[in-house]
Amino acid sequence: MSQQTLVESIEEEIKQDNDVLEYYIFQDGRSIIVKSGNIVKQSVDAIVNPANSHLAHGGGAAGAISMAAGRKYDEDGFAYLKKNGGEIKPGNAMIMSNYNIRNIKAIVNAVGPIVHRKLDQEHIDALTGAVQSSLNLVNNYHDKQGDSLQSIAIPAISAGIFGYPKDECAKTIIATCTNYFITNPQTNLKRIILIDMNLEMLDYFQEHLISFKNHQQQ
């Protein structure tokens, strides 16, 4: 199959999903997709939980993932913290099994920064680190059958109660994901889905992915 035929085939598949709002397909078929929806219900290999440092999952995506995964997911998370200094610092992540979420193979707990007032470079670096760590963990993870993971769904880490400005959050996440694919041609990952249910957040994800697409076409 030629690269052009591969891209056309993947594009046709993506277009069949009515929740997809924007996408970009690299020449080798890897793709970044912006879509609306519930992250727990996505048919992907891994999902990212926008967790806090103490894995105390409250509302939003974190609460939904915790509820769907079940009590043992929370218990194992606390056990991990107990063995590893009591917290996950912003900019870092850890990976776990799928637990009770049968449509996926792994859950990544990624901790983004908390922005109290003005956004600064430290916040940007921490969000970049959280996304980068998530991608690296999934790339190196193998399921119970020994198979590598090829797709991941990432929400707007830190953009909720953590206070990270939505526009800048989308900009940083898009930049990190596109740069990951560009600089890691041998990665096992084939698809990154950026997902949210907030319309404003989705608009920003679309805007920055379109900006990247336009830059690539120049």
N, C-alpha and C positions, 0 to 999 in steps of 0.2 A: 504494500500500500504506500503510495507516495505521500509526502508531507501534506500536500494540498488536499488530497483525498481524506487524509486523517483529520485535518482541521475541519473540513466540511462535514464529516461524519459527526464529530464532537459538537460542532455548532448546531447541527440538526437535533441532536439529543438534548442540548441545553435549552433550545427554543421550545421544546415540548413541555417544559416546566413553567406553568403560569405564574409562579411566585418569583421567577427570575426577573430582576430589574435591569441588570447590566452585567456584562462579562467581557473578559479578554482571553483570547487563546494564543498561546505562544506557538511558534512554528513547529515545535516538537509535540504539540498536543496538550501540554500542561495548561491548566486554566485557572483563572481567578473569577469567582462569581459573586455578585451581590444579589441577595434575595431576602424576601420577607418571610417570616415564619417562626415557629417554635423550634428552638435548637434541639430539644429533646426528641422531636419526631423526625429528625433528618436521617436519611439513609446514607450515612457516611461511616468511615472506619473509626474516627475519633471526634469528640467534641471537646471544646474548651469551656471550663467553668471559670467565670470571672470571680475568683475567690478572694477572700481577705486573708491576711497573714496567719490567722488562727483557725482557718477552715470552718468558721462558724457561719454556715450558709443561711442567709436570711430570706429576703424576697428576691424578686426578679429572676434572671436566668439561673443564678446560683441556687436559689430556693427551689426552683422547678427541677433542676438537675438532682439536687439532694433528695427531693421527694420521690422522683422517679427511680433513682438508683437504690434507695432503701437504706435501712438503718446500718447495715454492715459497712456501707460506703463511708458513712460518717465515723463509725467506730474505727475503721482502719486508718482514716485520715488523722484522727486524734492520736492513734498509736504511732503513726509515722512522726508526728510532731514531737511526741514524747521522746523519741529516739534521736531526733535531729534538732535539738536546741529550742523546741517549743514554738517555733514560728517559721514561716516561709517569708523571706524578705522580698519587698517589692522589686520586680524585675526578674523574678525567678519562677520556676514552675516544677511540678512533679506529676508523674503519670501513674494512673491506676487502671484496674480492669474495668469492664463495662457494668458489672454488678447486675442489677435488674433491668437495665436498658438493653433489650435484646437486639435492637436494630443497629447497634454500634459495637465496637470492639475495645475501646479504651476511653477513659475520661482524663483530661489534663486539667489540673488545678493551677491556674496561672494568676499570679498576684501582681496587679498593676499599682501605680502610685495613687496616693490620695492628694488632691490639689485643694488646699485650703483657701488660697488667695490667688496670687499671680502664677501662671504657668511658667516654669523655667526649664533650663536644659536638663536638670536632674530628673524632672518628671518625664521629659521626652525620652531620655536614656532608659528609664525604668520601664516605660511602656514598650519601647523597642525591645528591651531585654526579655520582657514577659512573652511577647509574641515570638521572638527568635527562639527562646528556650522551648516554647510549645512546639514549634515546627521541628526543631532538632530532636526533641524527645519522641515525637511521633515517627519521624524518619528512622530512628534507631530501634523502635519497638516492634516486637513480633507477637502475633496472637498465639493462642493455645495450640494451633496447628503449625506454628512456625512461619506463618506467612507475614510479609511486611504490610504495613498500612499505607494506603494510597490516597486517602482523602481526609480532610479535616474541616470542621465548621467552627468558626471563631466569632464570638459576639463582640460588642463594643466594650472591650475591657476598660474599666475605670470611668466610663462616660456617665454612669448613673450617679448613685449617692457618693461616689468617690470624687466627684466634682471636676473631672477632666473635661474641658470644653469639647463639645461634640465635633465641631469642625476640625480641630487640631487632632482629636482622637482618630478620626477617619483618615486624616492625612498621614499620621504616623503609622497606623496599621497597614494602610495600602502601600506606603513606601517600604515597610519592612517585608511584607509579603512579596512584592514585585522584586525587590532586591534579593530576597532569598532564592527565588526561582532563577534569576539571572546569574547569581554567583554559585549556585549549586546544581549544575546540569545533571549530575548523577543521582540526585535525591530520589528516594522511593515515592515521594509524594507527587501525585499527578493533578490533584485538584484542591484548591483552597476556597471554601465558601465563607463569605462574610455575611453574617445573618443578624437580623434584629427585628423587633416588632414596632419600634419607634419610627414614625415616618420622617421626622427631622433627621434622625441618625442615618436612615437609609438614603435620604437625599444627599447627605455629605459623603457617604460611601460611594454613591454613584458619581458624584461630581469629581472626586479625586481619582476614581478608576478611569473615567472618561479623559481626564487630564493626562494620565499616564498613557492611555491609548493614543491620544492625539500626538503626544511627544514621540511615541514609537513610530508613528506613521510619517513623521517629518523627514 
